[in-house]
Structure formats: structure tokens, C-alpha cells
């Protein structure tokens, strides 16, 4: 039987973490995805106020964003996982958010509010197919770690999700302040072109770059979908063997 996590020292748990490539991958991907979400959220008021020149869009677009986000998480994520699997669901979610952000970027260049709304809805609907499977990566890493070492460190999964949220929140808040300061932002004034570009970059284009990188990582680095059947079959064999020996 796999050793219980509470019988492992911190050093043993940390060693198993750094030796497990899927724990490291889960941490990296959750940080990138959460950071893309947080940098977008943290810069939205500046975007609507100084790029779209309408502070009231903040309230309107937040309302527009709410229902599609709920639908994406509660319904589309399950359907996507059922019919396409985890990896393709992440492709769908990340691609949907990229398309939505590009539409919002075009809307900023053309002052097209309807296009901004469409881009917001598409991005919101894609939230579930992206975020739900991303948050299951750590659970897969727990299974893979038990497969390698016969030791199960389940607490590491929730720790990864919690840590990634905290570090991405901190990085996003810091980057918003840093870019605004670097580009010469002055509150409640007409902004210079560098500040307008910096705000648009944070709200639209940086999330696009980050999510494109996530897609590439899953395409060329992530192989657990190929290894999972053998991992789960081996864990089942061990469980059956240990059960018969008791």
C-alpha cells in the first residue's frame, strides 16, 4: 500500500515533488494560466477608461462576462472533457480565450464596442474548458508520483493550486503597477501613447502570448495523456495485489 503522506517528512515530500515532472509541469501551467487571467483582470479598468475612453464599460463588461463564465465552468467544461479529453479541452479553452482577446484588441483599435462585447463573451465561455482541466493536473501528478515511488503526496496537489494562485496574483499586481509607472501613467489624465500601449498589452496581448505558450507546452512537453492508462492500470494492479495479501 502507498505510504500515507503524514508519515513522510517535508524533505521526502519535497524530493518526490521535484523528481515528479508532472508536479513541476502542473505548477508552471497553473501559474501561467492564472497569471494570464489576473493580468487581464487587474488591467481591465485602465483599459476601459483610457483605451476605450469609457469607464462605464467596466461595469457593463463585468456583467456581460458573468453569465458566460458560469456557463463555461458549469456546463461547457464537462462537455468538453467528456467529448475531447483533458488535453484538447485545454487547447479549446486557451484558443477560445486567445480569439476573444484578439477581438478585444481589434475593438480597441477601432473603438468598436460590439466587438469588445463579443470578444468578452467568447473569452468568458472558454474559461471553463481551460481552467477546469488545468486545475486537475496536480491530481494527475499525484497518481504519477505514486506510480514512480509508491508514495502518495495528495496534499501537494492542493498546495500547487493555492501557491500558483498566490504567486500569479502577486506578479500580476506588481506588473500592472510597474508597467503603468514605466510608461508615465498619470491618474485621471489623458494618457500618452506609451501608456495606452502598455495598458492594451497587459489587457489583451500578454494573455494571448501566455496562452499560446501554454498550448505549445501541452503540444510538445505534456505526455501524461499517453502514459495515464499504464499508470492507472499499474496502480490498480498494486491495489488488487495488496488487497489479496491482507
RATADA-V634689 format. One record per backbone hydrogen bond with DSSP energy under -0.5 kcal/mol. CO is the residue of the C=O (numbers start at 0). NH is the residue of the N-H. E is the energy in kcal/mol with one decimal. If there is no record, write none. Layout:
BEGIN
co={CO,CO}
nh={NH,NH}
e={E,E}
END
This chain:
BEGIN
co={2,3,4,8,9,10,11,12,13,14,15,16,18,19,19,20,21,22,23,24,25,26,27,28,29,30,31,32,33,34,35,36,37,38,39,40,42,43,44,45,45,46,46,47,53,54,55,56,57,58,59,60,61,62,63,64,65,66,67,68,69,70,70,71,74,75,76,77,78,79,79,80,83,84,85,86,87,88,89,90,91,92,93,94,95,96,97,98,99,100,101,102,103,104,105,106,106,110,111,112,113,114,115,116,117,118,119,120,121,123,123,124,125,126,127,129,130,132,133,135,136,137,138,139,140,141,142,143,144,144,145,149,150,151,152,153,153,154,155,156,157,158,159,160,161,162,163,164,165,166,167,168,169,170,171,172,173,174,175,176,177,178,179,180,185,191,192,193,194,195,196,197,198,199,199,200,203,204,205,206,207,208,209,210,211,212,213,214,215,216,216,222,222,223,226,227,228,229,230,231,232,233,234,235,236,237,238,239,240,241}
nh={151,6,7,12,13,14,15,16,17,18,19,19,20,22,23,24,25,26,27,28,29,30,31,32,33,34,35,36,37,38,39,40,41,42,43,43,46,47,48,49,50,50,51,53,56,57,59,60,61,62,63,64,65,66,67,68,69,70,71,72,73,74,75,76,78,79,80,81,82,83,84,84,87,88,89,90,91,92,93,94,95,96,97,98,99,100,101,102,103,104,105,106,107,108,109,110,111,112,115,116,117,118,119,120,121,122,123,124,125,126,127,128,129,130,131,133,134,135,136,139,140,141,142,143,144,145,146,147,148,150,149,2,152,153,155,156,157,158,159,160,161,162,163,164,165,166,167,168,169,170,171,172,173,174,175,176,177,178,179,180,181,182,184,183,188,195,196,197,198,199,200,201,202,203,204,205,207,208,209,210,211,212,213,214,215,216,217,218,219,220,221,225,226,227,230,231,232,233,234,235,236,237,238,239,240,241,242,243,244,245}
e={-1.3,-1.5,-2.0,-2.4,-2.9,-2.3,-2.4,-1.9,-2.6,-1.6,-0.5,-1.2,-0.8,-0.9,-1.7,-2.1,-2.1,-2.4,-2.3,-2.8,-2.4,-2.0,-2.3,-2.6,-2.4,-2.5,-2.2,-2.0,-2.7,-2.9,-1.4,-2.4,-3.0,-1.1,-0.6,-0.8,-2.2,-2.7,-2.1,-2.9,-0.6,-1.8,-2.3,-3.1,-1.7,-1.5,-1.9,-3.1,-1.6,-1.8,-2.4,-2.2,-1.1,-0.8,-0.7,-1.7,-2.1,-2.7,-2.5,-2.2,-2.9,-2.3,-1.9,-1.8,-2.1,-2.7,-2.5,-2.2,-2.4,-2.5,-0.7,-1.0,-0.6,-1.8,-2.0,-1.9,-2.7,-3.1,-2.9,-2.6,-2.5,-2.2,-2.2,-2.7,-2.5,-2.5,-2.5,-2.3,-1.8,-2.3,-2.5,-2.4,-1.8,-1.6,-1.7,-1.1,-1.8,-0.9,-1.6,-2.3,-2.3,-2.6,-2.0,-2.4,-2.4,-2.2,-2.2,-2.5,-1.7,-1.1,-0.5,-0.6,-1.2,-3.4,-2.1,-1.6,-1.9,-1.3,-1.2,-1.7,-2.0,-1.6,-1.7,-2.5,-2.5,-2.1,-2.2,-1.9,-2.7,-0.6,-2.2,-1.4,-0.6,-0.6,-1.2,-1.4,-0.9,-1.9,-2.2,-1.8,-2.4,-3.0,-2.7,-1.8,-2.0,-2.8,-2.2,-2.2,-2.3,-2.4,-2.5,-2.4,-2.2,-2.6,-2.3,-1.8,-2.3,-2.9,-2.2,-2.2,-2.7,-2.0,-2.7,-1.0,-1.3,-2.1,-2.4,-2.5,-2.6,-2.3,-2.7,-2.1,-2.5,-2.8,-1.1,-3.5,-1.3,-2.3,-2.6,-2.6,-2.1,-2.0,-2.0,-2.1,-2.1,-2.3,-2.2,-2.1,-2.5,-2.6,-1.8,-1.3,-1.4,-2.8,-2.3,-2.9,-2.1,-2.4,-2.3,-2.1,-2.1,-2.4,-2.2,-2.4,-2.6,-2.9,-2.1,-2.0,-1.3,-0.8}
END
